């Protein structure tokens, strides 16, 4: 079981939002955004909710546990 | 392979530690074999500490110039995990030395390692440096492989 996410797709749909822009909006480094996208890091609830707020969609549409 | 600035800093610190302290410990363990007192013991360790401090300061000032990223939750988590690993190494080293001193055992191959204050101090230092090296390596591992 691993945490997967659709952040890469969501960034693409948001006018190709850069990793740096997303990182600044959610208060982490670009390296952390890269790690989250590659499923190499599970973000805290706080960061997960911030990502949901940036893309304005529910949390479960971004993260899935499978 | 692409390395982040954080990883480059860790690699540099690891290399500096291994080279400087590696050279120091080779000299120390060789000198423990001789029966003559080590007159330069204190000077050597002071030199090594100053050398490490200067080299680390140079590297971190170079990296600080190009790295404008602050630490975030992932960095802090990786740091915590690495400190935990280093702690275990230090604990094993400390317990090993305590056992050696209490038992006054002599099964170490290098004469004078635990029987002289100089040898004992260097073994404690060795445990510290080993813990530091483990910290650098595990930090690099978590940055590369991820923490999930």
Backbone of each chain as ProteinMPNN parsed JSONL, in Angstrom:
{"seq_chain_A": "XXXXXXXXXXXXXXXXXXXXXXXXXXXXXXXXXXXXXXXXXXXXXXXXXXXXXXXXXXXXXXXXXX", "coords_chain_A": {"N_chain_A": [[0.848, -1.206, 0.0], [0.576, 2.15, -0.927], [0.905, 5.725, -0.991], [-0.49, 7.53, -3.525], [-0.523, 10.158, -6.025], [-2.047, 12.872, -7.929], [-0.788, 15.142, -8.698], [0.997, 16.025, -10.692], [-0.572, 15.901, -13.026], [-2.578, 17.668, -12.302], [-1.159, 20.057, -12.116], [-0.468, 20.394, -14.756], [-2.995, 20.801, -15.872], [-3.553, 23.211, -14.714], [-2.686, 25.455, -16.25], [-0.029, 24.601, -16.808], [1.355, 24.883, -14.347], [4.288, 25.723, -12.597], [6.657, 23.683, -10.752], [8.008, 25.144, -8.879], [6.328, 27.335, -8.437], [4.084, 26.071, -7.301], [5.346, 25.038, -5.049], [5.992, 27.389, -3.653], [3.441, 28.324, -3.099], [2.433, 26.431, -1.33], [4.242, 26.407, 0.671], [6.647, 24.879, 0.799], [9.823, 23.41, -0.272], [11.023, 23.297, -3.695], [12.216, 20.862, -4.193], [10.858, 19.21, -2.467], [8.293, 19.186, -3.564], [8.883, 17.86, -5.936], [9.63, 15.379, -4.854], [7.192, 14.592, -3.694], [5.552, 14.348, -5.965], [6.785, 12.204, -7.221], [6.079, 10.167, -5.592], [7.792, 9.771, -3.484], [7.758, 10.922, -1.088], [5.53, 11.341, 1.559], [3.335, 13.85, 2.137], [2.653, 16.074, 4.957], [-0.519, 16.371, 6.68], [-1.24, 19.034, 6.727], [0.184, 20.198, 4.569], [-0.901, 18.66, 2.521], [-3.587, 19.509, 2.569], [-3.19, 22.159, 1.862], [-2.334, 21.86, -0.762], [-4.668, 20.873, -1.885], [-6.236, 23.121, -1.573], [-4.951, 24.924, -3.281], [-5.467, 23.831, -5.823], [-8.133, 23.748, -5.666], [-9.841, 21.529, -5.218], [-11.3, 18.48, -3.794], [-9.498, 16.665, -1.257], [-9.309, 13.855, -1.626], [-9.358, 13.601, -4.335], [-6.896, 14.169, -5.105], [-5.015, 12.679, -3.631], [-4.533, 9.166, -3.263], [-4.804, 6.04, -1.638], [-3.325, 3.182, -2.273]], "CA_chain_A": [[0.0, 0.0, 0.0], [1.352, 3.392, -1.038], [0.148, 6.942, -1.271], [-0.277, 8.053, -4.884], [-1.156, 11.473, -6.207], [-2.259, 13.333, -9.315], [-0.322, 16.54, -8.716], [1.59, 16.344, -12.002], [-1.699, 16.14, -13.945], [-3.264, 18.894, -11.853], [-0.312, 21.207, -12.497], [-0.604, 20.516, -16.215], [-4.311, 21.395, -16.122], [-3.56, 24.591, -14.193], [-1.788, 26.239, -17.132], [1.361, 24.147, -16.622], [1.926, 25.546, -13.165], [5.621, 25.165, -12.343], [6.856, 23.086, -9.422], [8.447, 26.226, -7.99], [5.134, 28.115, -8.068], [3.307, 25.264, -6.352], [6.125, 24.974, -3.805], [5.836, 28.672, -2.943], [2.056, 28.452, -2.63], [2.151, 25.523, -0.207], [5.256, 26.632, 1.712], [7.728, 23.88, 0.871], [10.825, 23.635, -1.317], [10.737, 22.638, -4.98], [12.659, 19.47, -4.052], [9.796, 18.46, -1.785], [7.222, 18.985, -4.563], [9.388, 16.795, -6.82], [9.552, 14.111, -4.101], [5.77, 14.221, -3.551], [5.072, 13.899, -7.285], [7.369, 10.886, -7.528], [5.657, 9.259, -4.505], [8.943, 9.49, -2.616], [7.511, 11.568, 0.193], [4.119, 11.547, 1.901], [3.301, 15.134, 2.843], [1.835, 16.172, 6.168], [-1.913, 16.739, 6.413], [-1.277, 20.481, 6.479], [0.624, 20.443, 3.192], [-1.883, 18.023, 1.645], [-4.747, 20.407, 2.481], [-2.778, 23.36, 1.119], [-2.334, 21.476, -2.188], [-6.09, 20.814, -2.274], [-6.724, 24.509, -1.665], [-4.368, 25.548, -4.482], [-6.169, 23.349, -7.023], [-9.56, 23.902, -5.365], [-10.558, 20.247, -5.343], [-11.2, 17.709, -2.542], [-8.235, 15.956, -0.991], [-9.329, 12.487, -2.171], [-9.136, 13.631, -5.785], [-5.444, 14.353, -5.307], [-4.278, 11.549, -3.044], [-5.232, 7.882, -3.099], [-3.983, 5.06, -0.919], [-3.565, 1.891, -2.95]], "C_chain_A": [[0.884, 1.256, 0.0], [0.442, 4.564, -1.337], [0.517, 7.443, -2.674], [-0.964, 9.41, -5.015], [-1.227, 11.868, -7.676], [-1.749, 14.761, -9.499], [0.251, 16.936, -10.084], [0.493, 16.713, -13.006], [-2.407, 17.451, -13.595], [-2.467, 20.138, -12.214], [-0.443, 21.472, -13.986], [-1.929, 21.212, -16.552], [-4.408, 22.839, -15.624], [-2.537, 25.429, -14.964], [-0.318, 25.899, -16.941], [2.03, 24.882, -15.459], [3.29, 24.898, -12.853], [5.689, 24.576, -10.933], [7.235, 24.165, -8.413], [7.251, 27.043, -7.508], [4.303, 27.358, -7.041], [4.019, 25.218, -4.995], [5.944, 26.249, -2.981], [4.433, 28.806, -2.359], [1.776, 27.572, -1.405], [3.239, 25.572, 0.882], [6.26, 25.524, 1.906], [8.753, 24.189, -0.222], [10.422, 22.894, -2.599], [11.124, 21.159, -4.927], [11.579, 18.609, -3.397], [8.625, 18.203, -2.732], [7.621, 17.857, -5.511], [9.227, 15.435, -6.131], [8.105, 13.651, -3.944], [5.247, 13.674, -4.883], [5.574, 12.502, -7.642], [6.993, 9.825, -6.492], [6.82, 8.864, -3.606], [8.797, 10.154, -1.253], [6.006, 11.751, 0.389], [4.013, 12.84, 2.695], [2.452, 15.082, 4.102], [0.412, 16.547, 5.763], [-2.023, 18.208, 6.033], [-0.916, 20.795, 5.026], [-0.376, 19.844, 2.2], [-3.113, 18.928, 1.475], [-4.418, 21.68, 1.704], [-2.784, 23.074, -0.385], [-3.778, 21.444, -2.693], [-6.661, 22.22, -2.439], [-6.218, 25.197, -2.93], [-5.15, 25.134, -5.731], [-7.693, 23.384, -6.858], [-10.355, 22.625, -5.654], [-10.411, 19.457, -4.031], [-9.904, 16.899, -2.465], [-8.184, 14.578, -1.67], [-9.194, 12.453, -3.693], [-7.658, 13.845, -6.111], [-4.679, 13.121, -4.82], [-5.15, 10.301, -2.979], [-4.269, 6.894, -2.449], [-4.262, 3.694, -1.518], [-2.322, 1.024, -2.948]], "O_chain_A": [[1.801, 1.398, 0.809], [-0.656, 4.401, -1.871], [1.677, 7.736, -2.963], [-1.852, 9.761, -4.238], [-0.566, 11.286, -8.536], [-2.231, 15.494, -10.363], [0.017, 18.043, -10.567], [0.607, 17.697, -13.737], [-2.781, 18.23, -14.471], [-3.044, 21.163, -12.578], [-0.519, 22.62, -14.424], [-1.976, 22.098, -17.406], [-5.265, 23.596, -16.08], [-1.638, 26.031, -14.376], [0.535, 26.785, -16.913], [3.126, 25.425, -15.591], [3.415, 23.673, -12.849], [4.899, 24.918, -10.053], [6.839, 24.111, -7.249], [7.161, 27.399, -6.333], [3.871, 27.925, -6.037], [3.392, 25.341, -3.943], [5.765, 26.194, -1.765], [4.256, 29.335, -1.261], [0.971, 27.935, -0.547], [3.156, 24.862, 1.885], [6.684, 25.247, 3.028], [8.569, 25.121, -1.005], [9.59, 21.987, -2.575], [10.463, 20.31, -5.526], [11.411, 17.436, -3.731], [8.031, 17.125, -2.707], [6.802, 17.002, -5.85], [8.755, 14.471, -6.733], [7.818, 12.459, -4.047], [4.572, 12.645, -4.91], [4.872, 11.721, -8.284], [7.527, 8.716, -6.512], [6.841, 7.771, -3.039], [9.632, 9.959, -0.369], [5.305, 12.248, -0.492], [4.54, 12.93, 3.804], [1.642, 14.173, 4.291], [0.174, 16.989, 4.639], [-2.789, 18.581, 5.145], [-1.61, 21.55, 4.346], [-0.665, 20.443, 1.165], [-3.617, 19.091, 0.364], [-5.259, 22.212, 0.98], [-3.181, 23.922, -1.184], [-4.074, 21.925, -3.787], [-7.467, 22.473, -3.334], [-6.946, 25.953, -3.572], [-5.458, 25.964, -6.586], [-8.438, 23.088, -7.792], [-11.419, 22.67, -6.27], [-9.504, 19.729, -3.245], [-9.316, 16.515, -3.476], [-7.154, 14.185, -2.217], [-8.944, 11.396, -4.272], [-7.238, 13.713, -7.261], [-3.81, 12.597, -5.517], [-6.342, 10.371, -2.681], [-3.064, 6.927, -2.698], [-5.326, 3.118, -1.29], [-2.345, -0.09, -3.472]]}, "seq_chain_B": "XXXXXXXXXXXXXXXXXXXXXXXXXXXXXXXXXXXXXXXXXXXXXXXXXXXXXXXXXXXXXXXXXXXXXXXXXXXXXXXXXXXXXXXXXXXXXXXXXXXXXXXXXXXXXXXXXXXXXXXXXXXXXXXXXXXXXXXXXXXXXXXXXXXX", "coords_chain_B": {"N_chain_B": [[23.329, 11.732, -12.905], [21.123, 13.773, -11.026], [21.749, 16.052, -8.522], [20.51, 17.676, -5.651], [21.117, 20.911, -4.124], [21.275, 20.591, -1.414], [21.917, 17.876, -1.178], [24.396, 17.911, -2.432], [25.843, 19.447, -0.604], [25.795, 17.718, 1.582], [27.234, 15.54, 0.565], [29.705, 16.759, 0.192], [30.363, 17.419, 2.854], [30.505, 14.863, 3.922], [32.642, 13.737, 2.477], [34.745, 15.444, 3.263], [34.809, 14.923, 6.033], [35.424, 12.173, 6.026], [37.954, 12.143, 4.746], [39.605, 13.946, 6.271], [39.302, 13.094, 9.015], [39.738, 10.394, 8.59], [42.42, 10.285, 7.805], [43.509, 11.292, 10.166], [42.782, 9.299, 12.072], [44.092, 7.052, 11.071], [46.761, 7.755, 11.516], [46.665, 7.968, 14.315], [45.947, 5.34, 15.184], [48.133, 3.961, 14.237], [50.184, 5.115, 15.747], [49.557, 4.209, 18.248], [50.562, 1.705, 18.395], [53.209, 1.995, 18.885], [55.588, 2.239, 21.562], [56.414, 4.62, 22.509], [55.563, 7.78, 24.025], [52.847, 9.807, 22.78], [53.54, 12.833, 21.753], [52.391, 14.769, 20.194], [49.679, 14.512, 20.269], [47.529, 16.19, 21.306], [47.898, 18.516, 19.802], [47.477, 17.55, 17.215], [44.741, 16.831, 17.204], [43.557, 19.306, 17.646], [44.349, 20.647, 15.341], [42.991, 19.117, 13.404], [40.29, 19.602, 14.079], [40.118, 22.379, 13.658], [40.704, 22.462, 10.939], [38.547, 21.007, 9.826], [36.446, 22.697, 10.605], [37.049, 25.04, 9.171], [36.979, 24.129, 6.467], [34.311, 23.217, 6.299], [32.991, 25.628, 6.766], [33.749, 27.092, 4.499], [32.565, 25.565, 2.425], [29.814, 25.669, 3.122], [29.385, 28.404, 2.996], [29.718, 28.846, 0.297], [27.602, 27.305, -0.742], [25.468, 28.583, 0.492], [25.329, 30.903, -0.909], [24.204, 30.218, -3.356], [21.977, 28.827, -2.717], [18.771, 29.47, -2.028], [16.739, 28.284, -0.779], [14.662, 27.507, 1.958], [14.557, 25.398, 4.901], [12.189, 22.748, 4.945], [9.295, 20.734, 5.935], [9.96, 18.159, 5.037], [12.769, 18.135, 4.958], [13.242, 18.454, 7.688], [12.126, 16.107, 8.697], [13.763, 14.148, 7.505], [16.162, 14.866, 8.665], [15.604, 14.3, 11.353], [15.229, 11.492, 11.255], [17.766, 10.703, 10.461], [19.338, 11.602, 12.584], [18.39, 9.884, 14.532], [19.347, 7.41, 13.627], [22.088, 7.922, 13.798], [22.269, 8.26, 16.513], [21.881, 5.643, 17.472], [24.194, 4.396, 16.57], [26.097, 5.819, 18.014], [25.32, 5.105, 20.588], [25.84, 2.32, 20.592], [28.612, 2.409, 20.265], [29.32, 3.789, 22.641], [28.404, 2.018, 24.665], [29.959, -0.184, 24.044], [32.523, 0.786, 24.61], [32.254, 1.337, 27.33], [31.854, -1.232, 28.299], [34.308, -2.326, 27.62], [36.049, -0.851, 29.252], [35.109, -1.453, 31.841], [35.4, -4.228, 31.971], [38.003, -4.411, 31.443], [39.04, -5.544, 29.217], [41.101, -7.191, 26.783], [40.887, -7.849, 24.158], [41.134, -6.38, 21.871], [42.751, -5.712, 18.802], [44.674, -3.677, 18.602], [47.248, -2.47, 20.475], [47.014, -0.672, 23.519], [44.751, 0.741, 23.008], [42.433, 0.844, 24.628], [43.605, 0.954, 27.02], [45.056, 3.198, 27.568], [44.626, 6.686, 28.405], [44.739, 8.37, 26.174], [44.253, 6.624, 24.038], [41.68, 5.761, 24.689], [40.24, 8.164, 24.636], [40.437, 8.707, 21.938], [39.012, 6.575, 20.886], [36.451, 7.191, 21.759], [36.096, 9.548, 20.37], [36.196, 8.452, 17.823], [33.825, 6.972, 17.78], [31.987, 9.073, 17.841], [32.562, 10.338, 15.383], [32.009, 8.28, 13.606], [29.259, 8.05, 14.038], [28.499, 10.518, 13.03], [29.2, 10.225, 10.341], [27.447, 8.162, 9.625], [25.1, 9.581, 9.939], [25.284, 11.472, 7.841], [25.31, 9.708, 5.647], [22.835, 8.349, 5.878], [21.094, 10.494, 5.638], [21.597, 11.268, 2.998], [20.721, 8.928, 1.767], [17.962, 8.934, 2.37], [17.186, 11.267, 1.05], [17.652, 10.512, -1.568], [16.266, 8.022, -1.958], [13.821, 8.502, -0.825], [11.238, 9.253, 1.647], [8.677, 7.576, 2.896]], "CA_chain_B": [[22.44, 11.876, -11.748], [20.899, 15.134, -10.58], [21.791, 16.208, -7.074], [20.09, 18.988, -5.168], [22.194, 21.596, -3.403], [21.341, 19.971, -0.088], [22.66, 16.624, -1.331], [25.802, 18.261, -2.714], [26.423, 19.868, 0.676], [25.988, 16.513, 2.4], [28.331, 14.765, -0.029], [30.948, 17.488, 0.493], [30.648, 17.247, 4.284], [30.889, 13.459, 4.119], [33.996, 13.546, 1.934], [35.679, 16.17, 4.14], [34.913, 14.18, 7.297], [36.138, 10.907, 5.798], [39.368, 12.383, 4.421], [40.345, 14.577, 7.373], [39.347, 12.212, 10.185], [40.344, 9.132, 8.163], [43.865, 10.493, 7.899], [43.841, 11.457, 11.58], [42.675, 8.026, 12.802], [45.165, 6.151, 10.601], [47.951, 8.169, 12.273], [46.477, 7.659, 15.74], [46.004, 3.893, 15.426], [49.534, 3.538, 14.014], [51.037, 5.577, 16.844], [49.251, 3.441, 19.455], [51.378, 0.496, 18.377], [54.55, 2.285, 19.395], [55.635, 2.361, 23.021], [56.782, 5.996, 22.86], [54.384, 8.636, 24.251], [52.489, 10.658, 21.648], [53.679, 14.23, 22.19], [51.613, 15.678, 19.351], [48.268, 14.106, 20.299], [46.613, 17.316, 21.476], [48.042, 19.428, 18.653], [46.861, 16.914, 16.05], [43.274, 16.908, 17.253], [43.188, 20.724, 17.471], [44.525, 20.929, 13.906], [41.91, 18.462, 12.66], [39.028, 20.306, 14.357], [40.176, 23.673, 12.968], [40.645, 22.168, 9.496], [37.151, 20.64, 9.522], [35.605, 23.893, 10.765], [37.338, 25.963, 8.053], [36.476, 23.539, 5.225], [32.84, 23.236, 6.355], [32.561, 27.03, 6.626], [33.929, 27.468, 3.091], [31.542, 24.881, 1.615], [28.474, 26.173, 3.414], [29.254, 29.782, 2.505], [29.529, 28.739, -1.161], [26.239, 26.814, -0.982], [24.502, 29.588, 0.945], [25.244, 31.917, -1.959], [23.366, 29.771, -4.471], [20.79, 28.136, -2.212], [17.877, 30.378, -1.315], [15.622, 27.499, -0.255], [14.702, 27.277, 3.403], [14.213, 24.018, 5.26], [10.765, 22.488, 5.111], [8.971, 19.568, 6.773], [10.682, 16.967, 4.558], [14.152, 18.262, 5.454], [13.255, 18.217, 9.14], [11.86, 14.672, 8.92], [14.982, 13.414, 7.132], [17.165, 15.17, 9.701], [15.227, 13.545, 12.569], [15.501, 10.067, 11.026], [19.216, 10.523, 10.405], [19.854, 11.75, 13.954], [18.027, 8.66, 15.248], [20.313, 6.381, 13.217], [23.389, 8.289, 14.364], [22.168, 8.027, 17.952], [22.082, 4.221, 17.724], [25.626, 4.112, 16.361], [26.798, 6.402, 19.162], [24.986, 4.265, 21.75], [26.593, 1.064, 20.489], [30.008, 2.781, 20.535], [29.468, 4.137, 24.061], [28.258, 0.796, 25.457], [31.123, -1.003, 23.758], [33.648, 1.343, 25.362], [31.989, 1.134, 28.763], [32.113, -2.656, 28.568], [35.766, -2.519, 27.54], [36.702, -0.267, 30.434], [34.716, -2.208, 33.034], [35.943, -5.589, 31.934], [39.447, -4.298, 31.199], [39.307, -6.597, 28.241], [42.246, -6.923, 25.915], [40.771, -8.554, 22.89], [41.279, -5.498, 20.712], [44.039, -6.015, 18.178], [45.637, -2.587, 18.696], [47.705, -2.306, 21.859], [46.898, 0.668, 24.069], [43.536, 1.416, 22.561], [41.56, 1.145, 25.767], [44.37, 0.954, 28.274], [45.614, 4.527, 27.823], [43.62, 7.755, 28.247], [44.805, 8.863, 24.794], [43.559, 5.647, 23.198], [40.259, 5.778, 25.041], [39.679, 9.425, 24.108], [40.328, 8.586, 20.482], [37.912, 5.651, 20.578], [35.201, 7.954, 21.949], [36.034, 10.432, 19.204], [35.906, 7.607, 16.663], [32.383, 6.666, 17.835], [31.309, 10.31, 17.45], [32.758, 10.577, 13.942], [31.262, 7.221, 12.916], [27.85, 8.447, 14.122], [28.335, 11.649, 12.1], [29.259, 9.672, 8.978], [26.172, 7.456, 9.434], [24.077, 10.617, 9.774], [25.397, 11.995, 6.473], [24.945, 8.666, 4.677], [21.39, 8.088, 5.921], [20.43, 11.672, 5.074], [21.711, 11.13, 1.536], [19.864, 7.802, 1.37], [16.55, 9.352, 2.408], [16.957, 12.257, -0.024], [17.654, 9.79, -2.855], [15.243, 6.963, -2.039], [12.543, 9.014, -0.357], [10.712, 8.852, 2.957], [7.221, 7.417, 2.799]], "C_chain_B": [[22.34, 13.347, -11.337], [20.895, 15.201, -9.06], [21.326, 17.604, -6.7], [21.26, 19.621, -4.41], [22.384, 20.998, -2.011], [22.182, 18.687, -0.148], [24.138, 16.899, -1.605], [26.532, 18.675, -1.433], [26.726, 18.668, 1.571], [27.159, 15.683, 1.886], [29.67, 15.429, 0.306], [31.341, 17.3, 1.955], [31.13, 15.826, 4.575], [32.325, 13.218, 3.658], [35.043, 14.216, 2.837], [35.903, 15.384, 5.434], [35.734, 12.908, 7.111], [37.627, 11.132, 5.557], [40.136, 12.883, 5.65], [40.454, 13.633, 8.579], [39.926, 10.842, 9.84], [41.846, 9.195, 8.308], [44.308, 10.569, 9.369], [43.85, 10.104, 12.306], [43.723, 7.005, 12.344], [46.452, 6.456, 11.381], [47.857, 7.737, 13.737], [46.637, 6.168, 15.992], [47.405, 3.327, 15.158], [50.394, 3.887, 15.224], [50.766, 4.792, 18.125], [50.057, 2.16, 19.538], [52.764, 0.741, 18.968], [54.497, 2.503, 20.907], [55.986, 3.782, 23.472], [55.527, 6.847, 23.059], [54.137, 9.557, 23.052], [52.475, 12.122, 22.093], [52.726, 15.162, 21.434], [50.108, 15.39, 19.374], [47.309, 15.269, 20.362], [46.667, 18.251, 20.275], [47.349, 18.863, 17.419], [45.348, 17.064, 16.05], [42.806, 18.355, 17.087], [43.276, 21.102, 15.988], [43.371, 20.359, 13.087], [40.597, 19.214, 12.845], [38.996, 21.651, 13.628], [40.026, 23.47, 11.459], [39.219, 21.852, 9.055], [36.267, 21.886, 9.565], [35.788, 24.845, 9.585], [36.75, 25.417, 6.757], [34.948, 23.549, 5.178], [32.317, 24.656, 6.142], [32.664, 27.476, 5.17], [32.809, 26.86, 2.242], [30.159, 25.465, 1.859], [28.295, 27.622, 2.989], [29.063, 29.787, 0.993], [28.085, 28.326, -1.456], [25.191, 27.84, -0.576], [24.305, 30.664, -0.114], [24.314, 31.529, -3.092], [22.063, 29.116, -4.002], [19.901, 29.092, -1.434], [16.674, 29.632, -0.735], [15.779, 27.302, 1.246], [14.334, 25.816, 3.67], [12.699, 23.873, 5.384], [10.556, 21.196, 5.894], [9.719, 18.307, 6.348], [12.129, 16.975, 5.045], [14.23, 17.93, 6.944], [13.02, 16.747, 9.461], [13.113, 13.845, 8.626], [16.07, 13.634, 8.183], [16.882, 14.362, 10.967], [15.572, 12.06, 12.42], [17.008, 9.79, 11.042], [19.846, 10.643, 11.797], [19.558, 10.497, 14.769], [19.03, 7.544, 14.913], [21.689, 6.643, 13.829], [23.413, 8.012, 15.867], [22.441, 6.556, 18.285], [23.55, 3.828, 17.569], [26.429, 4.603, 17.569], [26.562, 5.565, 20.423], [25.798, 2.973, 21.749], [28.061, 1.325, 20.819], [30.243, 3.044, 22.009], [29.395, 2.885, 24.941], [29.454, -0.135, 25.265], [32.323, -0.531, 24.577], [33.48, 1.139, 26.864], [32.307, -0.311, 29.15], [33.612, -2.939, 28.571], [36.454, -2.035, 28.802], [36.391, -1.096, 31.672], [35.371, -3.576, 33.074], [37.46, -5.606, 31.791], [39.893, -5.381, 30.208], [40.46, -6.21, 27.324], [42.127, -7.648, 24.583], [40.785, -7.647, 21.675], [42.67, -5.696, 20.118], [45.093, -4.916, 18.353], [45.978, -2.323, 20.159], [47.508, -0.856, 22.309], [45.619, 1.394, 23.729], [42.614, 1.776, 23.718], [42.332, 1.227, 27.079], [45.032, 2.297, 28.563], [44.524, 5.578, 27.652], [43.573, 8.285, 26.814], [44.04, 7.928, 23.846], [42.061, 5.665, 23.434], [39.572, 7.027, 24.483], [39.488, 9.33, 22.602], [39.238, 7.609, 20.074], [36.561, 6.341, 20.74], [35.0, 8.884, 20.755], [35.656, 9.649, 17.948], [34.407, 7.27, 16.607], [31.566, 7.882, 17.402], [31.375, 10.512, 15.929], [32.002, 9.524, 13.125], [29.765, 7.556, 12.898], [27.56, 9.579, 13.128], [28.307, 11.15, 10.657], [27.946, 8.941, 8.656], [25.045, 8.47, 9.213], [24.088, 11.176, 8.348], [24.884, 10.965, 5.457], [23.425, 8.424, 4.688], [20.594, 9.286, 5.395], [20.437, 11.593, 3.542], [20.777, 10.04, 1.024], [18.401, 8.245, 1.321], [16.246, 10.399, 1.33], [16.861, 11.562, -1.378], [16.45, 8.862, -2.979], [13.866, 7.421, -1.583], [12.169, 8.516, 1.025], [9.193, 8.78, 2.848], [6.688, 6.64, 4.003]], "O_chain_B": [[23.338, 14.067, -11.306], [20.134, 14.497, -8.397], [21.693, 18.589, -7.341], [22.252, 18.961, -4.099], [23.501, 20.911, -1.502], [23.034, 18.444, 0.706], [25.017, 16.214, -1.082], [27.684, 18.303, -1.211], [27.767, 18.608, 2.226], [27.972, 15.187, 2.666], [30.64, 14.756, 0.657], [32.507, 17.051, 2.263], [32.045, 15.618, 5.372], [33.117, 12.581, 4.352], [36.086, 13.634, 3.134], [37.039, 15.202, 5.874], [36.614, 12.596, 7.912], [38.465, 10.406, 6.093], [41.171, 12.329, 6.022], [41.545, 13.4, 9.1], [40.535, 10.195, 10.692], [42.473, 8.289, 8.858], [45.327, 10.0, 9.761], [44.78, 9.791, 13.049], [44.185, 6.189, 13.142], [47.14, 5.547, 11.844], [48.811, 7.22, 14.318], [47.368, 5.762, 16.896], [47.812, 2.341, 15.772], [51.215, 3.088, 15.675], [51.633, 4.708, 18.995], [50.222, 1.591, 20.617], [53.407, -0.174, 19.482], [53.468, 2.906, 21.45], [55.874, 4.114, 24.652], [54.537, 6.665, 22.351], [55.072, 10.022, 22.401], [51.525, 12.586, 22.724], [52.308, 16.198, 21.951], [49.353, 15.96, 18.587], [46.373, 15.345, 19.567], [45.639, 18.719, 19.787], [46.711, 19.599, 16.666], [44.746, 17.384, 15.026], [41.777, 18.605, 16.459], [42.4, 21.782, 15.453], [42.839, 21.021, 12.196], [39.87, 19.44, 11.878], [37.975, 22.022, 13.049], [39.311, 24.217, 10.79], [38.744, 22.363, 8.042], [35.443, 22.105, 8.677], [34.817, 25.39, 9.061], [36.091, 26.153, 6.021], [34.358, 23.853, 4.141], [31.332, 24.866, 5.435], [31.773, 28.157, 4.662], [32.183, 27.552, 1.439], [29.416, 25.728, 0.913], [27.184, 28.036, 2.658], [28.336, 30.625, 0.46], [27.424, 28.918, -2.309], [24.148, 27.958, -1.221], [23.235, 31.266, -0.202], [23.702, 32.392, -3.723], [21.157, 28.881, -4.802], [20.231, 29.483, -0.314], [15.717, 30.245, -0.262], [16.858, 26.98, 1.743], [13.864, 25.102, 2.783], [12.018, 24.776, 5.871], [11.5, 20.63, 6.444], [10.074, 17.48, 7.188], [12.649, 15.951, 5.489], [15.137, 17.236, 7.402], [13.632, 16.2, 10.378], [13.478, 12.956, 9.396], [16.801, 12.711, 8.541], [17.796, 13.809, 11.579], [16.129, 11.447, 13.331], [17.46, 8.775, 11.571], [20.759, 9.895, 12.147], [20.369, 10.088, 15.6], [19.498, 6.83, 15.8], [22.361, 5.731, 14.309], [24.428, 7.591, 16.421], [23.14, 6.252, 19.251], [24.076, 3.029, 18.343], [27.311, 3.909, 18.076], [27.475, 5.346, 21.218], [26.368, 2.582, 22.767], [28.682, 0.563, 21.559], [31.236, 2.588, 22.575], [30.211, 2.704, 25.845], [29.902, -0.79, 26.206], [33.046, -1.337, 25.162], [34.432, 0.813, 27.574], [32.935, -0.578, 30.174], [34.118, -3.688, 29.407], [37.324, -2.709, 29.353], [37.284, -1.409, 32.46], [35.843, -4.014, 34.123], [38.116, -6.63, 31.979], [40.939, -6.015, 30.346], [40.743, -5.029, 27.128], [43.126, -8.012, 23.962], [40.482, -8.089, 20.567], [43.65, -5.832, 20.851], [46.288, -5.197, 18.262], [45.109, -1.998, 20.968], [47.804, 0.075, 21.56], [45.43, 2.545, 24.124], [42.079, 2.883, 23.774], [41.761, 1.538, 28.124], [45.517, 2.522, 29.672], [43.604, 5.397, 26.854], [42.502, 8.609, 26.301], [43.289, 8.374, 22.978], [41.271, 5.593, 22.493], [38.473, 6.956, 23.933], [38.495, 9.815, 22.06], [38.605, 7.787, 19.034], [35.639, 6.108, 19.958], [33.905, 8.997, 20.205], [34.888, 10.13, 17.114], [33.799, 7.281, 15.537], [30.575, 7.747, 16.684], [30.372, 10.817, 15.285], [31.426, 9.836, 12.083], [29.09, 7.374, 11.885], [26.517, 9.595, 12.473], [27.49, 11.597, 9.852], [27.401, 9.08, 7.561], [24.148, 8.244, 8.401], [23.038, 11.333, 7.726], [24.134, 11.296, 4.538], [22.805, 8.308, 3.63], [19.543, 9.112, 4.778], [19.42, 11.823, 2.886], [20.127, 10.195, -0.01], [17.691, 7.966, 0.355], [15.153, 10.403, 0.764], [16.08, 11.974, -2.237], [15.714, 8.905, -3.964], [12.859, 6.798, -1.916], [12.693, 7.515, 1.515], [8.516, 9.801, 2.723], [5.484, 6.405, 4.102]]}, "name": "protein", "num_of_chains": 2, "seq": "XXXXXXXXXXXXXXXXXXXXXXXXXXXXXXXXXXXXXXXXXXXXXXXXXXXXXXXXXXXXXXXXXXXXXXXXXXXXXXXXXXXXXXXXXXXXXXXXXXXXXXXXXXXXXXXXXXXXXXXXXXXXXXXXXXXXXXXXXXXXXXXXXXXXXXXXXXXXXXXXXXXXXXXXXXXXXXXXXXXXXXXXXXXXXXXXXXXXXXXXXXXXXXXXXXXXXX"}
